[in-house]
Amino acid sequence: MPVPPFTTRSRVPLERLEATLLRRSHASGIVHHHLHTETGDCAAALVLRTPARDDTGRSHALEHLVLCGSARFPVRDPLQGMLGRSLQSECNAWTGPDATTYLCASPLADDLCNMVRVLADAVWNPLLEQTAFDREVWHLSAEGQLGGVVFNEMAGAMAEPDEVISAAVGAALYPRSPFAWNEGGDPLAIPKLSLAAVRRDHQAWYRPANLCLVSVGPIDPATMEAEVLSTLPRRNGAGPQAAEPGTINGQRRIALTTPPRGADPREASAWLLAWPWGDMRRAEDLCAGRLLNHLLCGHDATPLRLACDESGIGLGDGSGFGSHAPRGELQIRRNGCQAHEADTMRTIVHQVLAQMAATAPRAATLDAAFLQLEMDVRRLSGDPTQAASWCHCIAEAWTDGTDPVPFLDPDPVLTALRERCTPAWAQAACAELIAPNRAMIDVQASPDSAWPAAQQQRLKRIAATSATKVDWTQREQQRRSSEQREDDPSCLPSIGRGDIPPAFVPTPAPSQHEGISGYAVPSGGLIQQVAMIPLPAPGTGKPAALTAFTAVFGALGRGALGYQAHTRQLDARCSGIAAWSEARCDPGSANRLRGALVLSCEGPAHSWRRHLGLLPQCWYQQVWHERERIAELLLDELDACCADILESGDDFAHHCAAAACGGTPAAALAGGGLEYLHWLRWADTHLDEAIAEMAAWHRRLLRQKPRVALIGSPQTAAMARYCRKAWGTSSCRPIAGHHIAGYRRRPLRPQALITDTGLGYAAAVYPGPALGADDCPALAIGCQALSDGALHSAVRERGGAYGVSFAVHPRSAQVVFTSYRDPKPERSLAACQRLAQGLAQRALSAAQHEAAVLALIAGLDTRQTPPQEALDSFIGTTLGRGDQHLQRYRAAILATTPQQVRAAAQRYLARTPSCAILAAQAPKQGNWRHRSW
């Protein structure tokens, strides 16, 4: 009996997006939202409502198991298998409190269909095997240790103070709802979960009537629908409805214990007030909440942020407006605030809100907040691509049971909001926040030094109890046998070399007007101004001081304006000023480095005269006399760096290992890692010297001629003339490179950094080739094959790490291995070195080679938003790495043979790399250099 087709229910043109939204439905209950565009990447998502009911992380566990093989594609990890069989720019899944999303994206429509076919069969007909459950969710090892990918992921997450605070806030604000539970799973509760319970959840949730198909791009919606219907199960019935948040009455105070972070108790302390606010199913409420946030604490000169900063309490601000639930959430948060300081902070916040409730804001202040809101909603997002971002937006709207159109095109919402949100509205909103019966929670989080030991004891008791209930010896044998079985991905759909476009789509060449590069690309009506200042030769100044300079630039005063007045002016005209440094090898030589300081500022195109002059004014008139402000900014930077170490320790380990290589890698990355942390801590006690070093960098760079670009649309010649006059430049030429002596020094001893992180991170760095070197494409293929194949199996599947990567970084002439949230980082490094040396001894198979080639081409062909692509092109071209270099690199990848891969591996990987481990305990074996951060 033929399956009936989908029926189109509505067709809505969206002129701002140059797209049309089709709403279609099927007799089975499946809903399809298709956003049709004429150009761009393609993306699709399968979304199911999966409301959390407890802290076992059942929907998270089911997400992992669904992606462990299906009836039609019985491979252990079909998404991993598709990495080398498609040009995907995204193929992933994630779990929220109320929904699970499976998303894929590709520049090719046929390739997207292949991925949807795999995801649809995984959703409808997963194998849900016990060995997969033990590997992916939780198990007890032969040593009596709890493990599993989900367990390890959440053990690492819940060892972070911020995660513990977030879980407590959700439980308090949204009781009796999915948002009260830890959807990822609490490590203490995950071992309560069984495969039988997960199978029951699959039967209850994974039904056609509970599925929304979302697709975006120049594709035929019927083709997507056919793939989803091809293996449609017989089971049906209504799935869960859109989740309603619970409600709290009145005000509650919560004293919360968190894991420690570092020796200073302030690093894991926080005080916050949180209010449920608005209905996020209404785009107008979402925008109004963001507007209120901009008025209260959107920048350093807003009333609440300013009062908190001037109190001298804490280490920084964490306030903001969130929309992760159908109900919005406004938080006023002070990181680093300890219990004895909470009463003072509470008084300050209530006094400021009472003052704002008594006095309406000036019209100019409200206009500035509206400007920031307008830029928020107009700014194009590309995470990982624009098509994927639109998929996210539509999927969230369906999950909440609302119309996606106002979220895709917010212009009518902004118009209505301008009429509604007057100064009187802002005054009334502040009065409502401090009303006696207003729902609110007051949280004080304080670290407990005994928390890690107590958590370990609790886990040991759970492990001991589990050991008496199951024959884990037999289960472990079955799991290891499954892990050692080689997957045969030949059943998975694939594209071939003939399907690959002959070249990636280059960024449109910029116009050149009076020395200004103009990229007239769609940008949502915003104009971004970018200036690149050439960096002098290495050795001119301390790289750490330059990195600190980028952190404080734009947040200080300029000329006669102090930082508060300067900040208010930026808020009223633009999105603020950003700065960062870029350092890249010449494409033809790893011994030459091109570097630049990049400055950026963005504002509405219709008021370009109000903001295009701000960036050059700030650059030429930056002041360094506001000593207290600089001290505060450096302290904020130190706090942010420490948080990044614990949350993204793989990146920090990479920096530490790269510094040991010397030469170009160290020059390119010296601004991060342990050296930068040491400099920030030194600056805390040597502030005047630190200011002098940053000011010296500024004076040194002021002597360089900037290269300037305008990105966005619409553009005019008048804009270019204005920028030319403001910058006094007529240069569009690339930045010259500097020779680096001593490249490929002998690596230092491996470094072990002992931290408070719950799980470990590891990195290994080999000196590698530059982009234009003959070995670069071959080495990239070999690393990609190892990353997606043997290393993935050894480090993630068998080792339990959450993620693993091994890749060539030609911009810094490095080959880099990292593991993420890794319970066995020492073992992972040993596996990396063993497999890297094996690549030098044995050629890749034809299938491995082909899969790696496709994965690399997919990375090169992935499209970002037009403004981001223009920015990348401007930076790359100015640093001597234009589209022509990437096109040659892409062509060389397609032409490389397995024999060339082996030869490149022999030249670069048959050596001992520089290694770094970030972990709570020192490695037990090896000649490690122990360091502290």
ZALUMMI-107105 format. One record per residue (C-alpha): residue in one letter; x, y, z. Coordinates in pm, whole numbers, padded with zeros to 5 digits, always signed. Example, Ala and Ser with C-alpha at 12.3 -4.5 7.8 and 13.67 -1.06 7.14 Angstrom:
REM residues 2
a+01230-00450+00780 s+01367-00106+00714 
END
This chain:
REM residues 933
m+00000+00000+00000 p+00158+00332-00104 v+00242+00583+00167 p+00038+00904+00127 p+00237+01221+00061 f+00270+01524+00282 t+00020+01809+00246 t+00122+02176+00235 r-00070+02368+00502 s+00076+02715+00450 r+00338+02909+00255 v+00489+03219+00415 p+00736+03441+00222 l+01018+03586+00434 e+01163+03872+00231 r+01433+03959+00482 l+01578+03608+00454 e+01509+03579+00081 a+01329+03255+00164 t+00985+03092+00188 l+00863+02885+00483 l+00649+02584+00388 r+00447+02410+00659 r+00359+02054+00566 s+00204+01762+00752 h+00153+01389+00708 a-00128+01153+00802 s+00105+00981+01051 g+00131+01306+01247 i+00477+01411+01128 v+00513+01786+01084 h+00757+01931+00830 h+00884+02290+00831 h+01084+02361+00516 l+01263+02695+00472 h+01332+02714+00099 t+01624+02925-00021 e+01766+02956-00370 t+02132+02940-00262 g+02345+02838+00032 d+02410+02522+00229 c+02145+02262+00309 a+02052+02146+00658 a+01794+01917+00816 a+01690+01822+01168 l+01475+01552+01323 v+01329+01681+01650 l+01136+01486+01914 r+00990+01599+02244 t+01164+01400+02518 p+01079+01563+02853 a+01315+01488+03142 r+01146+01314+03435 d+01438+01256+03669 d+01814+01303+03700 t+01917+00976+03535 g+01967+01147+03199 r+01742+00898+03021 s+01683+01114+02713 h+02059+01188+02690 a+02135+00815+02716 l+01876+00738+02449 e+02030+00999+02218 h+02367+00821+02244 l+02218+00474+02194 v+02008+00577+01896 l+02335+00666+01723 c+02492+00322+01789 g+02357+00139+01488 s+02015+00068+01338 a+01837-00213+01154 r+01929-00082+00811 f+02277+00045+00909 p+02412-00195+01177 v+02743-00020+01240 r+02869+00075+01583 d+02877+00449+01512 p+02699+00548+01189 l+02764+00921+01234 q+03134+00853+01270 g+03112+00627+00965 m+02948+00905+00763 l+03239+01142+00834 g+03433+00997+00546 r+03138+00927+00320 s+02990+01276+00290 l+03074+01645+00271 q+02889+01715+00594 s+02947+02040+00772 e+02749+01906+01069 c+02612+01569+01174 n+02539+01565+01544 a+02275+01536+01813 w+02202+01697+02148 t+01955+01668+02433 g+01771+01949+02607 p+01534+01939+02905 d+01233+01887+02678 a+01358+01773+02336 t+01623+01578+02146 t+01753+01704+01812 y+01942+01519+01539 l+02090+01765+01289 c+02294+01736+00971 a+02415+01989+00714 s+02600+01977+00383 p+02662+02197+00080 l+02511+01920-00141 a+02141+01830-00142 d+02202+01464-00236 d+02455+01432+00043 l+02204+01574+00291 c+01950+01312+00179 n+02205+01040+00256 m+02253+01169+00609 v+01879+01209+00670 r+01834+00848+00558 v+02084+00732+00820 l+01937+00953+01095 a+01579+00851+01017 d+01656+00480+01043 a+01850+00545+01364 v+01550+00728+01510 w+01290+00473+01406 n+01482+00145+01429 p+01785+00164+01663 l+01947-00160+01777 l+01960-00053+02145 e+02207-00326+02240 q+02343-00398+02588 t+02706-00364+02480 a+02631-00020+02337 f+02454+00078+02659 d+02756-00030+02867 r+02998+00159+02642 e+02799+00477+02587 v+02596+00520+02907 w+02759+00353+03209 h+02941+00041+03321 l+03162-00094+03597 s+03518-00170+03486 a+03731-00465+03597 e+03899-00228+03845 g+03560-00145+03999 q+03545+00206+03847 l+03231+00359+03702 g+03272+00457+03335 g+03092+00514+03007 v+03083+00809+02769 v+02768+00969+02915 f+02883+00906+03271 n+03230+01054+03203 e+03085+01353+03022 m+02851+01439+03307 a+03108+01360+03579 g+03331+01620+03419 a+03046+01868+03373 m+02911+01836+03728 a+03259+01889+03874 e+03228+02248+03748 p+03080+02502+03991 d+02885+02676+03713 e+02712+02351+03612 v+02614+02278+03972 i+02476+02631+04011 s+02284+02610+03682 a+02124+02278+03781 a+02018+02418+04119 v+01868+02732+03962 g+01667+02523+03714 a+01535+02298+03990 a+01432+02597+04201 l+01277+02812+03927 y+01090+02541+03736 p+00965+02278+03983 r+00750+01990+03864 s+00863+02036+03505 p+01133+01895+03272 f+01342+02205+03341 a+01383+02106+03705 w+01589+01799+03618 n+01944+01747+03493 e+01868+01634+03140 g+02228+01525+03083 g+02220+01311+03394 d+02360+01346+03744 p+02662+01113+03786 l+02509+00984+04111 a+02182+00898+03934 i+02303+00770+03597 p+02387+00422+03739 k+02018+00381+03826 l+01936+00376+03455 s+01885+00044+03275 l+01863-00054+02912 a+01505-00171+02967 a+01405+00179+03083 v+01571+00336+02779 r+01387+00096+02547 r+01054+00190+02710 d+01132+00558+02657 h+01208+00492+02291 q+00870+00326+02245 a+00695+00616+02418 w+00876+00908+02258 y+01008+00803+01918 r+00673+00800+01739 p+00578+00961+01406 a+00321+01185+01578 n+00602+01318+01799 l+00843+01410+01519 c+00910+01742+01351 l+01122+01738+01036 v+01301+02068+00966 s+01487+02135+00641 v+01658+02444+00502 g+01813+02520+00166 p+01766+02482-00211 i+01622+02131-00184 d+01299+01952-00270 p+01103+01899+00054 a+00941+01582-00085 t+01285+01423-00114 m+01353+01479+00255 e+01009+01346+00344 a+01061+01029+00142 e+01376+00948+00340 v+01196+00991+00672 l+00899+00781+00556 s+01109+00502+00403 t+01140+00311+00733 l+00837+00450+00918 p+00747+00227+01217 r+00400+00094+01278 r+00379+00226+01632 n+00202+00557+01670 g-00002+00760+01909 a+00045+01107+02042 g+00378+01197+02195 p+00440+01447+02476 q+00298+01793+02438 a+00506+02110+02462 a+00642+02126+02816 e+00498+02377+03059 p+00740+02522+03314 g+00654+02484+03678 t+00588+02793+03885 i+00721+02913+04217 n+00538+03140+04455 g+00708+03421+04644 q+01080+03434+04717 r+01323+03164+04820 r+01680+03167+04949 i+01914+02881+04867 a+02256+02806+05017 l+02441+02586+04771 t+02765+02389+04805 t+02983+02363+04494 p+03310+02192+04396 p+03619+02408+04456 r+03805+02581+04175 g+04165+02668+04257 a+04304+02780+04590 d+04102+03102+04610 p+03746+03030+04738 r+03617+03326+04538 e+03683+03138+04213 a+03396+02897+04289 s+03172+03138+04480 a+02875+03324+04335 w+02567+03509+04447 l+02268+03562+04223 l+01907+03667+04204 a+01693+03498+03937 w+01341+03581+03825 p+01115+03387+03585 w+01027+03649+03326 g+00793+03645+03027 d+00675+03372+02790 m+00949+03277+02545 r+00692+03132+02306 r+00618+03493+02222 a+00896+03662+02025 e+00791+03998+02171 d+00849+03874+02527 l+01189+03735+02427 c+01292+04069+02279 a+01149+04260+02575 g+01354+04046+02814 r+01671+04116+02617 l+01584+04486+02615 l+01544+04490+02993 n+01878+04312+03027 h+02048+04579+02813 l+01897+04851+03032 l+02001+04692+03363 c+02336+04528+03303 g+02414+04524+02932 h+02751+04700+02966 d+02987+04839+03225 a+02812+05176+03253 t+02457+05044+03308 p+02321+05103+03659 l+02334+04752+03802 r+02668+04653+03648 l+02825+04982+03753 a+02699+04959+04111 c+02820+04601+04146 d+03160+04681+04000 e+03205+04984+04224 s+03122+04775+04531 g+03459+04602+04499 i+03292+04269+04575 g+03358+03961+04365 l+03558+03884+04053 g+03318+03982+03778 d+02966+03997+03642 g+02766+03700+03513 s+02427+03867+03472 g+02205+03811+03173 f+01873+03709+03025 g+01818+03347+02922 s+01550+03181+02714 h+01621+02810+02751 a+01272+02736+02877 p+00923+02845+02767 r+00956+03096+03047 g+01240+03347+03031 e+01486+03397+03310 l+01658+03717+03423 q+01966+03674+03641 i+02165+03932+03833 r+02484+03748+03925 r+02812+03840+04095 n+03088+03585+04049 g+03332+03563+04337 c+03085+03698+04593 q+03125+03506+04921 a+02859+03431+05179 h+02955+03716+05415 e+02925+03964+05124 a+02584+03848+04999 d+02381+04086+05219 t+02576+04383+05081 m+02516+04272+04722 r+02150+04210+04792 t+02114+04561+04929 i+02295+04716+04632 v+02075+04539+04376 h+01750+04628+04554 q+01853+04991+04594 v+01939+05025+04224 l+01615+04857+04116 a+01414+05074+04358 q+01580+05385+04216 m+01502+05274+03860 a+01144+05194+03962 a+01109+05548+04096 t+01271+05724+03800 a+01203+05642+03437 p+01515+05606+03217 r+01600+05886+02978 a+01481+05840+02622 a+01843+05832+02500 t+01920+05544+02737 l+01622+05347+02608 d+01721+05422+02247 a+02070+05282+02316 a+01919+04963+02457 f+01695+04931+02150 l+01999+04971+01927 q+02173+04684+02103 l+01860+04470+02077 e+01825+04549+01707 m+02183+04437+01642 d+02126+04120+01846 v+01833+04008+01633 r+01969+04127+01297 r+02313+03972+01333 l+02343+03662+01115 s+02445+03349+01299 g+02642+03063+01146 d+02683+02786+01405 p+02806+02585+01225 t+02635+02732+00915 q+02355+02976+00850 a+02126+02693+00735 a+02194+02499+01055 s+02120+02808+01267 w+01782+02850+01098 c+01716+02482+01167 h+01786+02546+01536 c+01542+02837+01540 i+01256+02646+01377 a+01319+02336+01591 e+01302+02534+01915 a+00978+02701+01809 w+00817+02362+01732 t+00938+02218+02064 d+00772+02507+02247 g+00454+02471+02039 t+00476+02812+01875 d+00509+02980+01534 p+00871+03014+01409 v+00801+03307+01174 p+00840+03589+01433 f+01172+03438+01541 l+01300+03410+01183 d+01190+03762+01086 p+01171+03982+01398 d+01123+04317+01220 p+00747+04336+01295 v+00820+04236+01655 l+01072+04518+01692 t+00823+04766+01550 a+00557+04661+01800 l+00808+04661+02083 r+00909+05021+02015 e+00550+05128+02069 r+00509+04920+02385 c+00843+04957+02563 t+00845+05320+02667 p+01040+05469+02961 a+00727+05412+03171 w+00733+05041+03074 a+01096+05009+03187 q+01012+05182+03514 a+00720+04945+03576 a+00932+04637+03489 c+01192+04732+03753 a+00914+04787+04010 e+00774+04444+03930 l+01111+04275+03991 i+01122+04392+04354 a+00751+04350+04429 p+00703+04162+04761 n+00518+03865+04609 r+00732+03842+04294 a+00860+03491+04220 m+01236+03499+04275 i+01521+03287+04405 d+01823+03417+04594 v+02122+03180+04566 q+02455+03181+04747 a+02702+02926+04611 s+03009+02849+04822 p+03285+02595+04754 d+03349+02298+04979 s+03707+02169+04973 a+03576+01826+05078 w+03338+01809+04781 p+03562+01607+04542 a+03652+01349+04808 a+03291+01317+04920 q+03177+01276+04558 q+03434+01000+04506 q+03312+00822+04818 r+02952+00838+04698 l+03054+00698+04360 k+03250+00418+04527 r+02943+00318+04728 i+02734+00315+04410 a+02999+00105+04234 a+03012-00140+04526 t+02633-00178+04519 s+02632-00228+04142 a+02902-00494+04167 t+02669-00720+04364 k+02381-00700+04117 v+02538-00777+03779 d+02802-01014+03642 w+03024-00729+03521 t+03308-00964+03424 q+03095-01117+03153 r+02950-00780+03051 e+03300-00631+03021 q+03416-00919+02803 q+03118-00864+02574 r+03180-00489+02565 r+03548-00524+02484 s+03471-00781+02217 s+03225-00537+02060 e+03479-00252+02073 q+03745-00464+01905 r+03515-00572+01624 e+03595-00380+01308 d+03303-00183+01170 d+03205-00230+00807 p+03065+00106+00693 s+02998-00018+00339 c+02624-00038+00416 l+02615+00340+00471 p+02529+00568+00178 s+02817+00759+00029 i+02912+01019-00226 g+03217+00979-00448 r+03488+01198-00595 g+03265+01268-00893 d+03007+01435-00665 i+03259+01683-00527 p+03250+02031-00688 p+03573+02110-00875 a+03644+02403-00640 f+03491+02558-00332 v+03291+02878-00374 p+03535+03166-00315 t+03447+03478-00122 p+03352+03760-00360 a+03651+03984-00428 p+03633+04312-00238 s+03604+04650-00401 q+03897+04885-00341 h+03820+05249-00276 e+04081+05492-00145 g+04274+05212+00029 i+03965+05057+00191 s+03857+04699+00107 g+03479+04675+00073 y+03296+04340+00106 a+02933+04414+00009 v+02772+04095+00145 p+02430+04031+00304 s+02458+04116+00673 g+02114+04183+00814 g+02161+04557+00765 l+02480+04583+00974 i+02820+04722+00876 q+03137+04585+01035 q+03459+04785+01026 v+03781+04582+01061 a+04135+04716+01094 m+04449+04501+01088 i+04764+04645+01246 p+05087+04465+01145 l+05275+04311+01438 p+05648+04383+01459 a+05908+04106+01453 p+05895+03851+01739 g+06110+03949+02032 t+05997+04310+02022 g+05779+04277+02333 k+05624+04019+02565 p+05346+03829+02381 a+05149+03791+02705 a+05131+04171+02740 l+04996+04194+02385 t+04725+03939+02464 a+04633+04134+02776 f+04624+04453+02568 t+04363+04296+02337 a+04155+04207+02644 v+04141+04564+02776 f+04138+04759+02448 g+03802+04923+02390 a+03698+04888+02753 l+03914+05182+02862 g+03859+05550+02806 r+03980+05748+02507 g+04097+06107+02491 a+03902+06321+02733 l+03638+06053+02785 g+03669+05827+03089 y+03575+05464+03044 q+03217+05512+03169 a+03143+05793+02924 h+03323+05605+02648 t+03123+05289+02724 r+02793+05477+02714 q+02887+05627+02378 l+02974+05285+02233 d+02648+05140+02364 a+02449+05416+02198 r+02618+05375+01858 c+02759+05027+01799 s+02807+04675+01932 g+03127+04764+02113 i+03490+04724+02014 a+03671+04391+01993 a+04041+04316+01953 w+04243+03998+01906 s+04575+03897+01752 e+04632+03671+01452 a+04961+03496+01372 r+05006+03268+01071 c+05294+03108+00886 d+05362+03214+00531 p+05199+02953+00303 g+05541+02873+00158 s+05754+02869+00472 a+05709+02752+00830 n+06003+02979+00919 r+05825+03303+00834 l+05545+03443+01045 r+05289+03710+00955 g+05104+03867+01242 a+04846+04138+01300 l+04635+04291+01570 v+04272+04283+01452 l+04025+04551+01564 s+03653+04528+01494 c+03340+04736+01544 e+02987+04677+01410 g+02679+04898+01382 p+02366+04960+01173 a+02425+05058+00812 h+02153+05325+00828 s+02347+05520+01095 w+02702+05454+00975 r+02820+05810+01042 r+02755+05756+01414 h+02984+05456+01453 l+03245+05432+01175 g+03465+05691+01345 l+03464+05521+01686 l+03719+05250+01608 p+03996+05480+01479 q+03923+05730+01756 c+03965+05458+02017 w+04282+05330+01852 y+04455+05666+01830 q+04322+05812+02157 q+04336+05513+02397 v+04428+05628+02749 w+04621+05430+03013 h+04575+05638+03329 e+04263+05465+03469 r+04462+05234+03692 e+04173+05087+03894 r+03978+05008+03579 i+04275+04828+03422 a+04326+04625+03740 e+03959+04524+03732 l+03976+04422+03364 l+04291+04215+03417 l+04128+04041+03713 d+03824+03964+03497 e+04058+03822+03232 l+04233+03603+03489 d+03900+03469+03612 a+03787+03397+03256 c+04114+03217+03178 c+04085+02998+03486 a+03726+02910+03394 d+03830+02826+03038 i+04098+02588+03166 l+03843+02380+03351 e+03576+02398+03081 s+03798+02367+02770 g+04117+02218+02902 d+04210+02060+02569 d+04275+02405+02425 f+04488+02503+02724 a+04686+02176+02704 h+04743+02248+02334 h+04890+02590+02418 c+05118+02440+02681 a+05244+02164+02452 a+05293+02408+02161 a+05510+02638+02371 a+05754+02349+02418 c+05803+02315+02041 g+05970+02654+02009 g+05990+02846+01685 t+05678+02926+01488 p+05427+02735+01705 a+05544+02918+02015 a+05537+03255+01835 a+05186+03188+01707 l+05042+03074+02037 a+05263+03234+02303 g+04980+03465+02402 g+04793+03176+02566 g+04874+02888+02795 l+05054+02886+03126 e+05279+03182+03041 y+04978+03410+02996 l+04828+03297+03328 h+05157+03362+03504 w+05171+03711+03349 l+04816+03792+03465 r+04898+03682+03818 w+05220+03880+03809 a+05023+04184+03689 d+04803+04161+03999 t+05101+04255+04216 h+05299+04458+03958 l+05015+04660+03807 d+05218+04969+03708 e+05476+04755+03528 a+05201+04561+03353 i+05033+04881+03237 a+05367+05005+03108 e+05418+04686+02904 m+05070+04710+02748 a+05109+05083+02677 a+05445+05009+02513 w+05276+04764+02279 h+05021+05032+02193 r+05291+05291+02113 r+05482+05038+01908 l+05175+04945+01705 l+05069+05306+01650 r+05372+05338+01421 q+05230+05070+01186 k+05003+05143+00888 p+04663+04975+00931 r+04476+04779+00663 v+04103+04853+00680 a+03792+04679+00547 l+03416+04737+00552 i+03196+04425+00564 g+02820+04426+00510 s+02551+04588+00304 p+02451+04839+00184 q+02783+05019+00130 t+02860+05352-00031 a+03171+05532-00155 a+03106+05791+00115 m+03167+05526+00382 a+03506+05438+00232 r+03607+05806+00209 y+03506+05857+00572 c+03715+05559+00686 r+04009+05664+00470 k+04014+06005+00638 a+03966+05862+00988 w+04250+05609+00954 g+04481+05809+00729 t+04570+05499+00528 s+04585+05410+00162 s+04731+05061+00198 c+04557+04741+00085 r+04875+04536+00042 p+04940+04215+00244 i+05140+04230+00564 a+05506+04128+00532 g+05639+03824+00717 h+05921+03792+00969 h+06185+03518+00970 i+06176+03292+01277 a+06510+03150+01387 g+06546+02823+01576 y+06233+02651+01444 r+06199+02284+01536 r+06388+02300+01858 r+06425+01986+02063 p+06100+01940+02258 l+06102+01991+02631 r+05997+01727+02878 p+05626+01644+02882 q+05432+01876+03110 a+05171+01765+03362 l+04954+02047+03498 i+04774+01958+03818 t+04433+02126+03843 d+04094+02083+04005 t+03933+01962+03685 g+03708+01658+03722 l+03838+01479+03413 g+04163+01515+03225 y+04266+01675+02898 a+04568+01583+02687 a+04759+01735+02397 a+05052+01634+02178 v+05213+01874+01930 y+05449+01785+01645 p+05623+02056+01439 g+05444+02043+01102 p+05440+02190+00752 a+05309+02524+00629 l+05003+02544+00404 g+05192+02546+00074 a+05437+02267+00159 d+05412+01951-00052 d+05366+01740+00262 c+05078+01942+00408 p+04787+01782+00214 a+04927+01431+00262 l+04983+01479+00635 a+04635+01629+00675 i+04483+01319+00512 g+04678+01086+00743 c+04578+01277+01058 q+04215+01288+00950 a+04214+00913+00891 l+04359+00847+01237 s+04125+01095+01407 d+03810+00942+01258 g+03932+00583+01274 a+04182+00421+01509 l+04217+00714+01748 h+03842+00758+01781 s+03814+00390+01868 a+04109+00384+02109 v+04049+00714+02290 r+03672+00760+02286 e+03520+00414+02255 r+03776+00221+02461 g+03921+00499+02672 g+03597+00679+02759 a+03699+01032+02653 y+03418+01255+02535 g+03605+01373+02225 v+03930+01333+02031 s+04098+01526+01749 f+04419+01486+01547 a+04479+01740+01272 v+04729+01954+01084 h+04723+02326+01173 p+04903+02482+00875 r+04849+02839+00996 s+05089+02767+01287 a+05284+02476+01128 q+05170+02222+01386 v+05026+01872+01396 v+04802+01863+01704 f+04637+01582+01901 t+04388+01663+02179 s+04148+01463+02394 y+03851+01619+02574 r+03711+01520+02917 d+03936+01219+02922 p+03951+00982+03223 k+04279+00832+03090 p+04481+01115+02929 e+04815+00937+02976 r+04688+00633+02792 s+04543+00854+02519 l+04880+01018+02455 a+05045+00677+02431 a+04780+00566+02181 c+04837+00883+01975 q+05213+00827+01951 r+05174+00457+01875 l+04921+00513+01598 a+05109+00813+01454 q+05423+00602+01422 g+05213+00322+01271 l+05095+00567+01003 a+05461+00611+00907 q+05505+00234+00874 r+05190+00131+00687 a+05002+00300+00404 l+04633+00377+00447 s+04384+00152+00277 a+04197+00292-00022 a+03878+00319+00187 q+04054+00502+00472 h+04222+00739+00227 e+03897+00818+00046 a+03709+00879+00371 a+03975+01120+00498 v+03979+01310+00169 l+03602+01361+00181 a+03617+01479+00543 l+03888+01736+00464 i+03704+01866+00158 a+03390+01897+00369 g+03580+02120+00613 l+03711+02342+00334 d+03372+02368+00162 t+03162+02443+00471 r+02999+02784+00434 q+02977+03034+00717 t+02761+03346+00717 p+02858+03592+00441 p+03001+03846+00693 q+03211+03579+00864 e+03340+03449+00531 a+03432+03803+00428 l+03613+03858+00759 d+03806+03531+00721 s+03896+03624+00363 f+04019+03971+00462 i+04232+03835+00747 g+04369+03548+00537 t+04448+03763+00234 t+04612+04035+00444 l+04829+03771+00611 g+04926+03623+00274 r+04685+03328+00275 g+04416+03399+00018 d+04157+03186-00161 q+04411+03092-00428 h+04626+02917-00165 l+04325+02727-00031 q+04217+02627-00381 r+04563+02482-00450 y+04559+02304-00115 r+04214+02158-00192 a+04326+02038-00536 a+04637+01879-00383 i+04424+01688-00129 l+04221+01536-00414 a+04540+01438-00599 t+04737+01289-00306 t+04807+00912-00291 p+04831+00678+00013 q+05204+00641-00054 q+05252+01017-00022 v+05062+01008+00308 r+05298+00745+00447 a+05606+00938+00331 a+05481+01258+00497 a+05410+01070+00820 q+05766+00934+00815 r+05903+01287+00792 y+05684+01446+01062 l+05533+01184+01295 a+05818+00938+01352 r+05942+01141+01649 t+05848+01224+02005 p+05603+01514+02026 s+05573+01780+02293 c+05303+01666+02534 a+05089+01821+02806 i+04831+01673+03040 l+04577+01872+03239 a+04444+01652+03519 a+04359+01634+03887 q+04636+01379+03953 a+04995+01355+03830 p+05076+01087+03571 k+05204+00769+03730 q+05465+00684+03469 g+05712+00870+03249 n+05952+01160+03287 w+05691+01432+03341 r+05763+01787+03440 h+05500+01880+03697 r+05379+02237+03690 s+05104+02429+03867 w+04869+02685+03726 
END
